[in-house]
């Protein structure tokens, strides 16, 4: 059995290691693992394993953050496997250095490594994958080869590489927005690609904006753990206007609304005495930008950060096409609901990687077709698309702006798969006439019980 894993972040590497340990021929396709959002992850991984904590408490926190849109079976499936995920990482030699309290959590269960967690975990997993014989193709996976709803393989530089199973682990689509602290190439191309080929998308309107981005020579994230350590959010005149440990949707929206009033917003971390030791990476880039967080308030802005929605999968990470799977941020089975709880993403990456390996080993898919049509698309005007998404499908939305965005979208010359993905976000945001989690409508500012259900985008229509 030959398996392609598209993406070398935490989810992809966890799946690859788990499969290779059982003798499967695994090929990871994509850029270097350092070019993944997993590598950039600062804070850590939520594990409800300490004395005084419990999986049930973590479950409740996740449902609360997700504004009750979560699929409870998916939430239990992930959180119940947290001890297994922790043991998997420890078995590979990962060593955590501390625990942090982050917004939305009722317990300091976020396991970190010097607030540069991804930077320390990803090289360890990549090393083990190579030692197990995993093949790495450091090229761009252009398309998934699908013919008549049957999987053929993956297109790389126009050539179809044939596989029995394909696991999409490419991350989300925060790169579709003008401001993102993630990898700019995270556009969601393969999410749009498989949607164009008949795979439904789920909850695609829910895009999380990290409250505390820093825009300098490039865009950085200032980890939620900094607020957990006592940093305060204030305006230029010193007004504190939000509880810093609320969930990200609430904090990001509060900052955004202050900015609309024309007020600068700052993160005041001057009360954290050991800032340099606790947050060395953040301290380093701020100093390079001329800011000393021990003396200066830090100017911040919300930035697009995480896609709750993605390729629709079940709790075993299967799509509707046999042999095609999706894991991590690229996938959606309702785990995050309307708003991701901080540091649940890396937990989902490990759990989904281990679980999809079990699914593949159980199902033993075999390739049924030997060829597939190839689109060979050009990216096109990405900058215009990013501006449209920021302006019309951003932190605060309303009917007029969403409709205007849909109208403008048709005139943008861009890869049709990205146009489909953008249209899906706009259409599902328009159809969800309520505010829930990361989706906020100023014309419908409250949650409405009739909308407490997932959305699905299929064949150019959004159903709720």
N, C-alpha and C positions, 0 to 999 in steps of 0.2 A: 504493500500500500504506500503510495506516494502522496504526501500532504504538503501543501504550500501554506505558509503563514505569512500574510502580508502585513508587515509592520514589526519593528524590533523594539517596541517599548515593553513595559512590564507585562502586559497581558500576553503579547506575542511570545515573549521569552519564556514565560511560565508554561504556556501551552507547548512550546517547542521542547523544552526540557522534559516535561511530563510524557510527551509522545516518544521522544528519543530514548528515554529510559526503558521503554517497552519495545524497543527494536524497530520503531517506525522510521521510514526514510523521510526526513523533514527538511524542507528548504524554506529559509526566511528570505523574503523578498522586500527590499526597501533600503532607504538610506541608512547611514550609521546609526546605531542605537542612541548615540549622543544627540542626534537630531530629532529626538522624540520629546513629547511633552512630559513623559514619565521621568526623563533625565532631569528636566527642569523643576520637578516637584520639590518644594521646599519642606513643607510641614511634616507630613508623615502618613501613617496608615492607622486607621481606627480599628483597634482590637479590643473587644470587651472581655478581657481575660484576667484582669487584676482583681485582687480581693476587694470586695465592696462594690464592684461593678457586676453587670450581668448581661447576657445576650438579650433578655427581655427589655432591659433599660435602653440598650442600644437600638432595639427594634422600635420602641416607642419614640425615641429621639428621631429616628429616620422617618417614621410616618409623620411626625409632627412637622419636620422640616419640609417634607414632600407635600404638605397640605392635604393629606389623606387621598391623594391621587395614586399612591403607590399600589402595586400589586402585592398584597400581603404574602402570598406564597413565594414570590420572588425575593422579598425582603428577608423572610425566614431562611430561604435557601442560601442566601449569601451570608447572612450573619451567623447562622448555625455552623458554617464552615470556616469561620474566622480562626479557630484554634488550629485547624489543618493548614490554613494559609500561613499562619505564624510559624508553625513547625517546619513547613516547606522552606521558608526563607532562612530560618535558623540552621537547618540542615545543610544549606549551601554556604554557610559562613557569614551570613549577614548579622551584624551586631548593632542593636539599637542603643542609643546613648541617653535617652530620656523620654519623658511623657509630658504632653502639653494638653491644656484645656482649650478647645476651640469653640467658636460660636455654634449654638444649637445643641451642644453636647452637655449632658448632665453629669459627666465624670471625665477626668483627665485621662482619656483612653487613647490619645493620638501618639503613637510610637514614632519617634524621630531619630535622625542621625545628624546631629549638629545643624539642624534646620537646613540641611542640604540632602535630604533623604534620597531623592532619585539619583543624584550624582554618585552616591555611595552604593546603591543597590544594583543599578543597571550594569555596571562593569562586572560585578560578581556573577550575575546571571548569564551575561554574554560569554564569559570565560567558561562557565560550566557547560553551556550549550555547545560551544566549540569542542570541548573535551569529549562530549557525547557524540560527536560526528555530525552535528547539525550543519547543513550547507548554508552559506550566506551569499546571496546574490545582491550586491550593492547597487541595484538599479531601481528605477521607478516602475512600479506595477501600473501600467496604463489602464487596463480594463480587465474585467473578469469575463472569461470566455463562456458564454451561455448560448445554447441553441435549442429552441423548442422546449424551454424550461428544463434543459438538461445541462449539467456542468461539464465543460471540456478542459478548463484550466485557466491560465493567467497570461495575458499579453504583456510582453516586455520588449520594448523597441520593435514593436510590430510583429514579433514572433510569438506564436502560441506555445507556451510551455505547458505540457499536459500533466494533470494531476488527478488523483482519485477524490481528493477533498481539498477545499480551499477555506481557510479561516481568515476573515477580514478583521485585522487588529490595527487599523490605521489611525485610530483616534477620531475625534469629532470634527466640527467645522467652524471653530471659533475664528479661524483665519479668514472667514468670509466677511469679517467685520473690520472696520477701519482701524480700531484700536484693540489689540490683543497682546497679552504677554506670552502667549504660546508660540509654537512654531508657525511662522507665516504660511508655510506650505500646507498646513492643516486645513484644507479647503473642503473636505468631504467629497472629493471626486468619486471615490468608489461607492460612497453612500448613494450619490446621485446615479452612478453607473448601474448598480443593481436595481435601483428603483425604476430606471428607464427600461429595465429588462424584466419587470414584473414582480419585484419583491416589495411588499408594503413597507412604509416607514411608520414609526409610532412616536407620538408625543413630540413631533418635530418643532413645534412652536416654542418649546421651553428651552431657552438659552440663558445660562447663568452668567452674570457679570460679576467679576471679583470686585469688591468695593475699593480695594486699596492698590491700584496700579500706580506706578511712577513712570512718567514719560520724560525721558532725558535723551541721551544719544540714541538709545533704543528704549523699548517699553519693558519694564520689570514688574514683578509682583512683590509686594511686601506681605509676607505670610500672615495669615490670620492668627498665628501663634504670637505675633508681636502684640496684637490686641489682647490676646489671652494673658500675656505677661504684664498687662497694665497700661498699654498705650491708649490715649484718648483721641477721639475725633472732634476737631474744633474748627470753627470758621476763623477767618483772619483776625476778627476782633475778639477771639477767645471763647466764643459761645460753643458749649457742648450741646449737641442736638439729637443724639441717638445713643441707645445702649449698644456699645461696641460689640457685645457678644450675642446680639440677635442673629438670626440666620441671614445669609448673604443677600437674599432678595430684599429684605427690609433695610439693611445697612446701605446697600448700593443705591436703592431708590432714594433714601434720605439724603445721601451725598449728592446725587444727581439733581434733586429738587433744589438743594441749596445752591448748586452751581447755576441753575436756571435763574435764581434770584440775583446772580452776578457776584456771588460770594466765593472766594477761594476757600478750599477745604484742605485741612492739614491733619496729619497724624502726629500727635505729640507724644514721643517716646522718651522724653527727657527724664522721666521718673524711673526708667529701667536702668539700674546702676551697672549691670553687667551685660549691656547690650552687645558689645563687641564679642564677648565670649559666647553668648547664647545664639547670636545671629550673625556669624562671621561673613557669610556671603552677602547678606543685605548690607551690613556695615561696609563691606569692601566696595560694592558698586555705588553706594551713596557717597562715600568719600571721594571716589573717582568723579562723581558729578558735582563735587564741591559742597556737599552737605554733611555735617557732622550730627548724627541723630542724638548724640549726647547733649548737644547745645542748640540745635536748630529744629523747629517743626518741619515735617516732611510734606511737601505739596503732593497731593494724590488725586486720582480720578478713577472712576470705575472703568474696567476694560472687559471685553468679551473673554470668557474664560473656559466655559464648559458647556457641552451640549447634552442635556438630559435625554433628548430624543435621539433616535437613530434608526438603524435597520431593525425591523420588528423580528424578535426571536422569542422562543419559549424559554423555560427555566433551564433547558439543556443547551441553549444557545444555537438552536437549529433555525434556519430560515425555511421558507416554503419550498425551496429547491433542494433536493436530496444532494448531500455532499457539500453544501455551502453553509458556512457557519459565520457568526460574527460575535466578537467578544469586546470587553472593555468599553471605551467611550463610543466606539462605532456602533454598538448595539443598544437596543432598548427592549427590556422585558418588564418595565414598570418598577424596577428596584428603586430608582431615585424619585419617582413621582414628579411633582411640579417643581422641585427644587432640591438639588443635591446637598446632603449634609456634608460638612467639611470633612475631608480625608476619608470619605467612603469610596472615593473613586479608585484609589490604589488598592483598597481591599477588594473591590469588585474586579479589578484587573487580575489579581492573583487567583481569586476564586473562579472567575470565568475561564481563565486559562487552564486550571486544573480540571474543571468540570467539562469543558469542551473536549479535552483529551480523553476523558472517560467515555464521553458520548461517541466520539469517533471510533474508539477501540471496541465499543459495544456494537455499533452499527456496521462497521467495516464497509464504508461506501466504496463503490467501484465505478470508474469512469465509464459512461455509456455512449458518449459521442467523441469523435476525433477531430472535429473542426467546429468553428464558430465564427460569426460575422465580426469584423473589426471596424470600429468607427474612425480611429486615427484623428481625433479632434485636436484643435488648437485651443489653448487656454483663453485667449482673447483679452478683453478689457476688464481685467480683474479689479483695477482701482475704482472704476465706476460702480462695479457691483458692490464692492466693500463700502463705498460711500452711501449707496442706496440702502444697504442693510443697516448701517449705523443710524441713518436718518429716519428710516421708516419701519424697522423691525427691531428697535433697540430697547432701552430700559423702560421707557414709557410709550405706550401705543394708543392709538384710537382708530376708529373706522375710517375717517377721512385720510389719515396718513397711510394706513395700510392699503387702501384702494389706490391712492396716488402712487404708492410704491409698486403695486402690481402693474399699473399703467406704464410707469417709467421702465420697468423691467423688460418689457417687450422690445424696446429700442436699443438695449445694450447688446453689443456683439460679444458674446462670451460662450465658452464651452456649454453645449446644451444640457449637460449633466448638472453643471453648477446653476444654470438657469432653472432647471427643474427643482433643485434643492431650495433655492431662494424662493421660488413660487410656492413650494410646499410650506415653508415657514410663514410666509405672508398669508396664504389662504387659510391655514389652520389657526393662525393668530386672529384673523378676521372672524372665523367661524366661532371661536371660543369667546363668547360674549360675557366674560367675567374677568376678575383678577384673581389669580391663584399662583402662589409661588413666584417663579421668575417671570411669569407672564402677567404684566400689569396693563390694564386698559383704563385710561382716565375717564372714558365714557361709560365704563362698567366697573366701578372701583371696588366692588365686593365679590366675594365668592358666592356662587349660586349652586344650590344642591343639584339642579338638573344637569350641570356640567361636570359633576364629579365622576367622570369616566374618561378613558383614554381617547386620543384621536388617532386615526389611521389615514395615511395619505396613499392612495392607490389609483392608478390610471387617471392621474391629473385631477383627482377630486379628494377633498378632505371630508371624512365622516366622523361624527362625534356621537 
